Amino acid sequence: MKIAMLGHKRIPSREGGVEIVVEELAAGMTRLGHEVTVYNRKGRHVSTGEKHKAARKTKCYRGIRIITVPTFEKKSLNAVVYAFFASVRALFGHYDVVHFHAEGPCCMMWLMRLFRIPTVATIHGLDWQRAKWGGFATRFLLFGEKMAAKYADQVIVLSENVKQYFKETYDRETVWIPNGINRPKIRRAELIFRKYGLEKDTYLLFLARLVPEKGVHYLLDAYEKLDTDKKLVIAGGGSHSGAYMEELERRAKGNRNILMTGFVEGRELEELYSNAFLYILPSDVEGMPLSLLEAMSYGNCCLVSDIPENVDVAGENGVSFKRGNAEDLREKLQSLLCDKDRVDRIKNAVADYICEKYRWDNVVEETLALYRKVKK
């Protein structure tokens, strides 16, 4: 098949979970002989502010054809302009299927229906619920959601919670296809020891985007009351969340045991996952958190908020606390810090569990099967 994907920011990039999903899906389909084109968004990395290296209009990566679409630097217009130009370009690609990712870009699905081009939409989460948005952005995301519900030939969701939401809100049936994970290589604490003085099991880890809905402020509240000599490592960059980032940095400066690394990738990211005592994800809102899948694939004991999207992934191989409750988070953290045997039992089982249950090869095959249903 000839396939197009749009809605992400850029690949190759770890700017967010959507980018990882698009890359893994596209690469997997390319390996199976399909022709995949992805429409990158021109601009700066949302976490580092640096211009993305892929500035050319077209290139090839892992067998994937990449077309870079121009847009405005102003964040309030960036997604709208990108969705318009990417969709118009895709009209002339003679694709068997156009796959839209995330709610906002789905605002252009009506155009594909007008020209009778088969479409699939993946709703990575109810983005309008995220705390950083408001006003025009929220209305834009809700409009995209409605367009997906109305015009997509098939809608993919990542959780039973969102599946139920689409049924109740739009009377729209959806298909659950989860994200995947590849089994990683475990790394010794070498780079992170030289850079930060971190050794195995000497720190607690949060690794994700630093935005309000990820709940890092709850973690800081809890950590400040903990009885522990383990450091707290907060790894990740912001995403249109400057004021929130500044508040986190201000609080971290007051405690020498709190380390904020900024955006991480490559060997540094691998070592941070490989050597943490605990991984913590205190989210208020999620789709299907790839950072949690990654943390579990590295054999981490994970403590997560009890929202369905987190608990469904962690299952019995993780520990949860009451969403938004910093005191319950503190109690659960203290309990795990005092019970290394329990932590070790979870660590011994979790990697095999997650890597067998959520395999990218299966995700690719299920998505291709859906494409064949909508292909005309």
N, C-alpha and C positions, 0 to 999 in steps of 0.2 A: 504493500500500500504506500501511497504518497500522503504523508501526514504533516500537519503544521501544528505548532504549539505556541501560544502567546499568553501573556498575563504576568509572567515573572519579570524580574528586573534584568538580571544578566546571568549567563553562564559562560565560562566556569566562574562560580562565585559562591561563597557561603553567607551571603547577605541575609538569608532567611531560609526557612524550611521549604518554601515554594521553589526556590532556585535549586535546592538539592533534589527535590522530587522531579522537576522538569529534566534535569541533567540525567538522572538515573533511568527515568522512563525512556528518554530519547536515545540514550546510549544502548540500552537493552534492546530496543526495537531495531536500531541500526545493526546491531550484531546479528539479528535474525533476518537481515536482508531487506528491511523496509527503508524507505527514503524519508528522513525526518528533517524538517526545517524548523528552527526556533527563531522567534522574533525578539531579540534583545532590546532593552531600553537604553538609549545613550544617556550618559550622565555620570555622576559620582557615586562611589560606594557609600551606602547610607550609614555605615558604621565608622569608616575611617575618613570620609570626606575627600578621599583621593580620587582623581580621575581614573576610570577603569581602563585597563590596558587594551581591552578590545574596542578601540576607537574606530576601526575600519568598518565599512558598511557590510562587508561579507567576509566570512572566513570559515574554516572547518575545524571542529574539535571533537575528538573521539568518533569521527565519522559523521558528526552532526553538522549540517549546513546552518550557519548563523547569519542572520540579517539584522543589522543594527538600525533601529528606528529613531529618528531625531525627535526630540521633545524639548519642553522648556525646563530650565533649572528650577523655577519656582515650584515648590512641592505641591501647592494646592492645585496646579494645573497639569503637573507632570503626568499623572496616571490617565487623565482624561484625554490629553493630546496623544499620548502613546497608544491608548486603546483604539482611537480613531484611525491613526495612520497605520498601525499594525494590521487592523482588520481590513482596511482598504487594500493594503499590499497583498494580504492573503487572498482576496477575491480573485486575483489574477494568477494564482499559483497552481490552479488545476489540481487541488488536493482532494483526496478521497474523504478525508476527515480533518476538521479544524478543531483542536482541543484548547478550550479556554481554561485558564487556571486563575482562581480567586474571584471574589465577587465583583470588584470594581470593573475589570476589563469585560465582564459579561454584559456590560451596558450596550455593547455593539452586536449582540447575538441576533438582534432583529435583522441586521443587515445580511447576515449569512442566510437566515430563513428567507429573506426577500429573493436571494439569488439561488435558493434551493441547494445550498451547500450543507452537507451533514455536519453536525456539531456535537461535541461532548463538553460538558462543563464539570470541572472539579471544584467543589466548594471546600476550601482548605480550613474554613472556620467561619463563624458569623462575625466578619470583620467589623461591622458597624457597632458591635458591642465593646470594642477595644477602647480603653480610656483616653488614648491620645487623640482620637478623632472627635469631631464636633461640627455642627453647622453644615456647610456645603458637603464636606467629606462624608459625613454620615448619610446624608440624603443620596449622594452619588453611589455609595456602597449598597444601600437598600434598593436603589433603582436597578443596579447590576444584578442583585439577588433575584428581583422580580423578573428581569429579562431571562435569567437562567431558568427559572421555574416555568416560564411561559413558552420559551422558544427552543431550548436545548433539546436535541433528540434523546440524549441520555444525560442524567445528572449523577455524578459520583460524589459521595460524601465519605468522610473519614471516621465518623462515629455514629453510634445508634442514637445519640442525643440529637444530632443534626438531622438524621433521617426522620426522626419523629417530628422535629420542628417543621420540616418541609411538608410533611403530610398534614399536620394540623393547620399550618399557615396558608398553604397554597393547594392542598389536596393533591400534591405532586408525589408520585412514587419515585424513589431514588435507589441507587445501587451502592452498597457499601463495599469499597475496595480500600484497604488500609495502606499506609505507607510501608516501606520496606527498610531493611537494614542488611548490610554486609558484615560478615565477621571480621573484626579488625585485628591488627597485630598489636599485642601488648608491648608497651615501651617502658624501659627503665627511666627513673627520674634523673636524667643527665642535664638536659637543657634547662629544665625548670629549677634544678639545684643551682646551676651556675648563675641563672638569671634572678631567681627569687629566694634561694636557700630552701626550697621545698624538697622534702624527702617523702618516701612512701608512707601513707597512713598518718601523716602529720597535719592534714588540712581537710576541711569541709569545702565542697565545691558547688558553686552555682555557675552554670555555663549556658548562656542564652542571650538573646537581645535584652538590652536594658530599657524596658518600656514598662509603664505602670502596671499593665495587666499581668506581667510576669511575677509581680508580688515581692520584689527584692526588699522593699521597705518592711514587709513582715519579717523577713529573714534577719534584717538588721536589728529590728526590735527584739527578736528572740535571742539572737547571738549575744547582744549586749548584756543579757541576764544569765547567760550560761556559765556554768562552772567547768571550764575546760582550758587546756593549754594549746589546743589545736587551733590553727589559723583558719580564717574564713577567706577563701579565694572567690572573688566575683569576677568572672571572665566574660567579656562580651562588649559590644559597642552599642550605641544608641541607634534609634531609627525614628527620626523626626520627634525626638523627646529631649530636647536640650535642657529645659528647666528641671526635668526629673533627674537627668544625669548629674546636673550640678548639685542637686540636693543629696544624691547618693555619695558623690565625691566629698561633699562637705562633711557628711556623717562619718565616712571612712577615715578621713584625716584625723579624727579624734581618737582613733584606736589603732595602735601600731600592729595589732594582730589581724587587721582587715587589709587585704591586698586586692586592689583593683588593677587588673592587667590590661584592660582595653580589649579590643577585638583580637582574637587569636585564631590561628589556622595551622595546618601542616603539623610538623613534629611537636610544636608546643602544645597544640590542642590534644594531640594523641597522648602526650605524657601527662597532661593534667587529668584526663579521663582515666588513664591507666593506674594512677597512684593515689587517688583520693580515698579517704576513709569512708566518706558518705557523699552522695550527690543529692542535692536538694532542689526541687522545683515547686515553688509556692504559688503557682499561677491562679489567677481569678478566671481567666478565659484561655482556652486552647482549641485547636482543631484536632490534630493528632500530633503531639509534640515529638519532632524528630530528635531534639536534644535528649529527651528521655529514652527513646529507642537507642540512641548512641551510647548514653551512659550505661544502660543495662547491657549492651553488647560488649562493653569493656569489663563486665563483671562487677559492677558497682551495686552496693546496697543503696536504694533510692528512697528518699522520703518526699512525698508529693502531697499537694492539696487534694482533697477528696472530690474534686469535680469529676464527672463521669469520664471525660476524655483522658484524664491521668490514670484513674483507677482501672479503667478497662485495659490499658496497656500494661500496667504494673502487675495486676492480678494479685495472686498470693505471694508473688516474688518481690514485693515492695511493701512499704509502710506508708500510711496516709495520716494526715491531720485535718482538722476542720478548716475549710476554706476561709481565709481572711482572719483567722484567729491566731494571733502571734503568741499568745500564752500556751495554747495547745501545741503549736509548733515547737515552742521551747521545751515543753514537757516531753514530747516525742524525741526531740534531739537529745535531751539529757538521758532519757532511757536508753537510747541506742549507744550513746557514748559510754554508758556504764555496763553494756552487755555486748562485749566484743564477740562472744560465742554466737549470739544471734546474728550479728552483722556478718560474720564469717559464713554461717549456714546459708544466708541469702546470697552472698557473693559466689559461693560454690555452685549454686544452681541457676543463677539468673541468666548468664550468657547463653548457655545451651537452650534455655527456654525461649528467649527472645529471638535468637538467630534461627531457630527452627520454625517458630510461629509466623514471623514476618520476614519473608525472603523476597528480595527484589525480583528474582526470576518469576515467582508466582504473581506478583503485582503486575509485571509486564504482560504476562500471558492473559490475565483476567481483563486488563485494559484493552488489549488487542481483540479479545473476544467481543467486547462491547463495541469496538470500532466496526467489526464485521456486521454487527446487527444494524448499525445505522448507515453503513455504506450503501449507496444506491447504484 
